[in-house]
Amino acid sequence: MSGYVGIVVSDPSLQNQFTQVELRSLKTHFMSMRRDSGKLTVGDLASKMSRLKVVGENLSEEERASLIQDYHRDLQDEVDFELFLKVYLKLQAHANARTGSNAKNSSAFLKAATTTLLHTISESEKASYVAHINNYLAGDEFLKKYLPIDSSSNDLFEIVKDGVLLCKLINVAVPGTIDERAINTKRLLNPWERNENHTLCLNSAKAIGCTVVNIGTQDFIEGRIQLLADLNLKKTPQLLQLVDDSKDGEAYANLLNVLAPEHSNPSTLAVKNPLQRAKLILEHADRMGCRRYLTAKDIVEGSPNLNLAFVAHIFQHRNGLSTQTKEISFLEVSPDDTQISREERAFRLWINSLGNSTYIDNVFEDLRNGWVLLETLDKLSPGIVNWKIANKPPIKLPFRKVENCNQVVKIGKQLKFSLVNIAGNDIVQGNKKLILALLWQMMRYNVLQLLKNLRFHSHGKEITDADILQWANAKVRISGSQSHMNSFKDKSLADGIFFLELLSAVQPRAVNWSLVTKGVTDEEKKMNATYIISIARKLGCSIFLLPEDITEVNQKMILTLTASIMHWFMKQPVEEKASGISDSENGSQSETISNSTLDDSASDSSIEENGNI
């Protein structure tokens, strides 16, 4: 299945100013403004843009009119969506300058795109989120004192402040994502502990493919995460196309009549009043057993998040696909296939976290035209892509895809990737082994560049896998432990003890040792592994591995985990890093990358750059 491109504008620099959620929200406002009078002119924008929160609340209509006229002289010109976006950005910049808003922020480990468009929640959306929370978390032991939440109050915004509810919602979305032993749940949390919970939530949300409003740890995860928590919409994003046509309800009516004809009402399509038709559609959905969180008014007004959730619920309950699936014996699934699947997942989530214009569902299918790979490379090394010769989707001619992929390979060689046996056509053909090898080198390059950029630690020298290994062993040794990692494929790492000691060394209060198992049985190893991942995310590490990557000692994922912890530690102020470690111990070995000759075990640990392990 090809990736869903979403709302695309012709100017890539304009496209990159917004996430798809923001573009859908602005497109909804744009269509509504245009629908009011049949067409939208430049002269109409000053008054109609009052409904947009940032520019409406912080600029008067006279100020908006003056700024718009300075930008576009002819007030009679009709406004298309791209001009609407450009005007919005100009007004937003002036509004932010007035309020002192910070335009950009960055994630903890792997950089993610952010914007300053504030996500506002309507009363209808709030009621929907509250209904979802009350339904799915009603039996939670910790939250029972807060539930059910009153949707008519603002209790929701108070309850989420400690981060516990948000973490619980992530586990509703994908069970087991967060090890609840890592959540700070005491009765009264201090600001540091609340911040840890929010950091854990945000990094875990990214790790399951969610888009986050990445302005700060106290900001909400975008509302659609809560609403779509039990759905697999991210696997079928083409459903978003239905949302764009939902306002008069005709698309919904036709869809439900096809999926559940036994519950159809012949009068639904005959009704002319959009609100009445929407009510009949929701009655149809109720008869199908679809849980819903929107009203007829939400359908007519085109609320993007609520309609998106409604479409997803319909798909979950009745998607029209065959239920007959081939049963595959466990013996038919080779270990190599399992490994490929896990690596594909990690690379896919990593790429999606970077804020590219296209959300990908499968790296073997959705990267074949080369466009997302070029976008990713441009984020890893800004300015390295020659966009003048790049072909933007949709791309119908195969040789255009090859041109993009040839540029990908050329750039990879510039970055000193090992691409001896990789050509552009291999990517177009979906060669799994070679695509994974390329993606690993891209992720590894990103990791090493982030570490190299901390020049006050690295003294400007290139960081190697062996440096990361040596740093980790030095930190654990200085903390007083006898644990040692011989290489990133050291089988003794399977019990998780070394990484728990490393996390404890970089932040002494991070690990609750009473919750750690001995790591002898497979179950104990997995418990330690899930705890490690959640603790690392709680500190601020943006990582995409699974517990199995630790218990089975996946060399690539072990390297990224170690490097992520190293990067987080080295970004901390000196006084925080010294906490729990005496000045004599906190010497050059822990504060800088040693320039001494590395021992054989460290040198042998470097992962082959072509990904063939």
VOTI-628949 format. One record per residue (C-alpha): residue in three letters; y, z, x. Coordinates in steps of 0.2 Angstrom, whole numbers, plus 5000, padded with zeros to 4 digits. Example, Ala and Ser with C-alpha at 12.3 -4.5 7.8 and 13.67 -1.06 7.14 Angstrom:
2
ALA497850395062/SER499550365068/
***
This chain:
613
MET500050005000/SER501749955007/GLY503050085009/TYR504350104996/VAL506050035002/GLY507050124989/ILE508950084986/VAL509449965000/VAL511249915005/SER511649765016/ASP512549865029/PRO511349965039/SER512750085045/LEU513250115027/GLN511350145022/ASN511150275036/GLN512550385029/PHE511450435014/THR509750485010/GLN508750404996/VAL509050554985/GLU510950534987/LEU510850354985/ARG509950374968/SER511150504962/LEU512650394967/LYS511850244959/THR511650334943/HIS513550384943/PHE514050214947/MET512950134933/SER513650264921/MET515450224926/ARG515150034924/ARG514250054907/ASP515750154900/SER516950004900/GLY515749854903/LYS516449834921/LEU517149944935/THR518749894944/VAL519549974959/GLY520950044948/ASP519650134938/LEU518950234952/ALA520250364954/SER519950434937/LYS518150404935/MET517650484952/SER518350644946/ARG516550684940/LEU515850674958/LYS515850854964/VAL516550844982/VAL517950714979/GLY518250774961/GLU518550954965/ASN519550944981/LEU520650794978/SER521850764963/GLU521850604953/GLU523450554961/GLU522750584979/ARG521250484975/ALA522250344968/SER523350334984/LEU521950344996/ILE520950204986/GLN522550094986/ASP522750115005/TYR520950065007/HIS520849914994/ARG522449844989/ASP521949734974/LEU521549864960/GLN520949724948/ASP519449684960/GLU517749724952/VAL516749854961/ASP515049834967/PHE513849974972/GLU514249944991/LEU516149954988/PHE515850104978/LEU514950194992/LYS516250145005/VAL517650214994/TYR516650374991/LEU516450405009/LYS518350385012/LEU518750504999/GLN517350625005/ALA518050625022/HIS519750675016/ALA519050805004/ASN517950875019/ALA519450885030/ARG520450985018/THR518951105015/GLY518451115033/SER516651065029/ASN515551025044/ALA514950845043/LYS513350855053/ASN512050975057/SER510350955066/SER508551025064/ALA507751145076/PHE506651035086/LEU506550855081/LYS508150785075/ALA508350735057/ALA509750645048/THR510950745037/THR512450705027/THR513850805019/LEU513450745001/LEU513250914991/HIS511850914979/THR512450994963/ILE511251054950/SER511551034931/GLU511151164918/SER509751054913/GLU509051034930/LYS509151224933/ALA508151254917/SER506851134922/TYR506651224939/VAL506551394931/ALA505251334919/HIS504251264934/ILE504351424944/ASN503951534929/ASN502351424925/TYR501651414943/LEU502051584951/ALA501851694935/GLY500351774943/ASP501051804961/GLU500951994965/PHE502551994975/LEU503651894963/LYS503051974947/LYS504452094947/TYR505651954946/LEU504751834934/PRO505051764922/ILE506751704927/ASP508051684913/SER508651504914/SER510251544905/SER510751664919/ASN511051624938/ASP509651744943/LEU508751594951/PHE510051584965/GLU509951774968/ILE508051774969/VAL507951634982/LYS509151714994/ASP507751805004/GLY506751645006/VAL505051714999/LEU505151614983/LEU505451454992/CYS503951485004/LYS502851514989/LEU503451354981/ILE502951254997/ASN501151324994/VAL501151274976/ALA501551094982/VAL500251094996/PRO499151244996/GLY498851325012/THR500351255021/ILE501151425024/ASP500151565030/GLU500851705019/ARG500551835032/ALA501951755041/ILE503251775027/ASN504351925028/THR504052015011/LYS504652195013/ARG505752264999/LEU507352245009/LEU507552115022/ASN508952105035/PRO509851945038/TRP508751895053/GLU507151915042/ARG507951815028/ASN508451675040/GLU506651675047/ASN505951645029/HIS507151505026/THR506751425043/LEU504951435039/CYS505151355022/LEU506251215028/ASN505051165043/SER503551185032/ALA504351075019/LYS504650935032/ALA502850955037/ILE502250905020/GLY503450755019/CYS504850825008/THR506650785010/VAL507750935014/VAL509550965013/ASN509651015031/ILE511351095031/GLY510851265036/THR509351395033/GLN510251465018/ASP510351305008/PHE509051254995/ILE507651134997/GLU508150984986/GLY507751014968/ARG506450884967/ILE505250984979/GLN505151124966/LEU504850994952/LEU503650884960/ALA502651034968/ASP500950994960/LEU501150804961/ASN500650664973/LEU502150564970/LYS502450534988/LYS500850444989/THR501450324975/PRO503350304978/GLN503350134969/LEU503550244953/LEU505350274957/GLN505650094951/LEU505350154933/VAL506650284935/ASP508050154937/ASP507550074920/SER507350234910/LYS509050264902/ASP508650174886/GLY506850234886/GLU506150064883/ALA505150064900/TYR504450234896/ALA503950174878/ASN503050024885/LEU502150124899/LEU501550264887/ASN500950134874/VAL499850054888/LEU499250214896/ALA498850314880/PRO498850194865/GLU497950314854/HIS499550424854/SER500750284852/ASN502050284838/PRO502450104832/SER504250154828/THR504750204845/LEU505250034851/ALA505949984834/VAL507150134835/LYS508950074841/ASN509650244844/PRO509250284863/LEU509250474860/GLN508050464845/ARG506950344855/ALA506950474869/LYS506350604857/LEU504950504851/ILE504450464869/LEU504350654873/GLU503250684858/HIS502150544864/ALA502050634881/ASP501650794873/ARG500150724863/MET499550654880/GLY499550834887/CYS500950794900/ARG501950944905/ARG503750904905/TYR505350974911/LEU506650864904/THR507550834887/ALA507950674877/LYS509650694884/ASP509050694902/ILE508150524899/VAL509750444891/GLU510950514904/GLY509750454918/SER509550624927/PRO508650554943/ASN507750714948/LEU507050754931/ASN506650574927/LEU505750564943/ALA504750714939/PHE504250654922/VAL503650484929/ALA502550584941/HIS501850694928/ILE501350544918/PHE500550464933/GLN499550624936/HIS498850634919/ARG498550454915/ASN498850324928/GLY497750184921/LEU496750174937/SER494850164937/THR494050334939/GLN492550264947/THR492550294965/LYS491250264978/GLU490450424984/ILE490450435003/SER489150535011/PHE489850655024/LEU488750565037/GLU489650405034/VAL491350485040/SER491350475058/PRO492250605069/ASP493350465075/ASP493850425058/THR494350605054/GLN495350615071/ILE496250445067/SER496650515049/ARG497450675056/GLU498450585069/GLU499050455057/ARG499650605046/ALA500550695060/PHE501450535066/ARG501850485048/LEU502650655044/TRP503650645060/ILE504350475057/ASN504850525039/SER505650675046/LEU506850575056/GLY507850505041/ASN507450325042/SER507950215027/THR506150185022/TYR504850325017/ILE503150265024/ASP501450315016/ASN500350245029/VAL500750205047/PHE499450065048/GLU500149975033/ASP502050015032/LEU502449985050/ARG501749815052/ASN503449725049/GLY504249825064/TRP505749885055/VAL505450065054/LEU504850065072/LEU506449995077/GLU507450125067/THR506350255075/LEU506650195093/ASP508550185089/LYS508550365085/LEU507550415101/SER508650305112/PRO510250265102/GLY510950085105/ILE509250025113/VAL508849905098/ASN509649735097/TRP510049735078/LYS510749555079/ILE508949485081/ALA508049615070/ASN507449555053/LYS507749665039/PRO506449695024/PRO505949625013/ILE505149505026/LYS504049365019/LEU503749255034/PRO502449325046/PHE503249265062/ARG504849365057/LYS503749525057/VAL503049475074/GLU504849455081/ASN505249635076/CYS503649695083/ASN503949605099/GLN505549685101/VAL504749855098/VAL503549815112/LYS504949755124/ILE505849925121/GLY504350025123/LYS504149945141/GLN505949985144/LEU505550165140/LYS504150155152/PHE502750165139/SER501050105144/LEU500849955133/VAL499749845144/ASN498649795130/ILE499849795116/ALA500749645109/GLY501849625094/ASN500549535084/ASP499349685086/ILE500549795076/VAL500749655063/GLN498849645061/GLY498749835059/ASN497749875074/LYS497450065072/LYS497050115089/LEU498550025097/ILE499750085084/LEU499250265086/ALA499350245105/LEU501150175103/LEU501650315090/TRP500950445102/GLN502050385116/MET503550375105/MET503350555099/ARG502950615117/TYR504550525123/ASN505550615110/VAL504850785115/LEU505150765133/GLN506850695130/LEU507350845120/LEU506750955135/LYS507650855148/ASN509250865138/LEU509251055141/ARG509851015159/PHE510351195163/HIS508551235163/SER507751065170/HIS509151035183/GLY509150855177/LYS507450815183/GLU506150725172/ILE505050845162/THR503150815163/ASP501650875154/ALA501250975169/ASP502951065168/ILE502651115150/LEU500951185155/GLN501551285169/TRP502951355159/ALA501751415145/ASN500651495158/ALA502151585167/LYS502751655150/VAL501051725145/ARG500751795163/ILE502451875164/SER502151955147/GLY500652055155/SER499251945147/GLN497751885157/SER497651725146/HIS497751555154/MET497751375148/ASN496951265161/SER497451105152/PHE497951045135/LYS496151005132/ASP495551175137/LYS494151225124/SER494651405126/LEU496151375116/ALA495151355100/ASP495251535096/GLY497151535096/ILE497351695106/PHE498351605120/PHE499651535108/LEU499851695099/GLU500251775116/LEU501451635120/LEU502351665104/SER502351845107/ALA503051815124/VAL504551705118/GLN504851825104/PRO504051995105/ARG504252035086/ALA503551865080/VAL501751915080/ASN500952055069/TRP499452085080/SER498552185066/LEU498352025057/VAL497651925071/THR495751905072/LYS494651895087/GLY494351715085/VAL492451715086/THR491851635070/ASP492551465064/GLU493351555050/GLU494251675062/LYS494851535072/LYS495551445057/MET496451605052/ASN497251615069/ALA497751435069/THR498651435052/TYR499551595058/ILE500151515074/ILE500851365065/SER501751465052/ILE502451585065/ALA503051435076/ARG503951355061/LYS504651525056/LEU505451535074/GLY506151365071/CYS504851235078/SER504751075068/ILE502851035071/PHE501650925061/LEU499950975066/LEU498551055056/PRO497451205059/GLU496051095064/ASP497051015078/ILE497051195086/THR495251245083/GLU494651075089/VAL495951065103/ASN496750905099/GLN497550865116/LYS499050775109/MET499450905096/ILE499251045108/LEU500550975119/THR501750945105/LEU501551125099/THR501751195117/ALA503351085120/SER504051135103/ILE503951325107/MET504651285125/HIS506151195117/TRP506451325105/PHE506451465118/MET507551375130/LYS508851345117/GLN509051535114/PRO510551625122/VAL510051715138/GLU510251895130/GLU509051845116/LYS507751775128/ALA507851935139/SER507352045124/GLY505752135128/ILE505752075146/SER506452165160/ASP507752085171/SER506552075186/GLU505251995176/ASN506451865168/GLY506651775184/SER506651595189/GLN504951555184/SER505351595165/GLU507151525165/THR506951365174/ILE505651225177/SER504851265194/ASN505051135207/SER503551195217/THR502051095220/LEU500951105204/ASP499151155206/ASP497751035202/SER497351105185/ALA499151075180/SER499250905187/ASP497650855179/SER498250905162/SER499450765160/ILE498950665145/GLU498650475148/GLU500150395141/ASN499150255133/GLY498450375121/ASN496650345126/ILE496050525128/
***
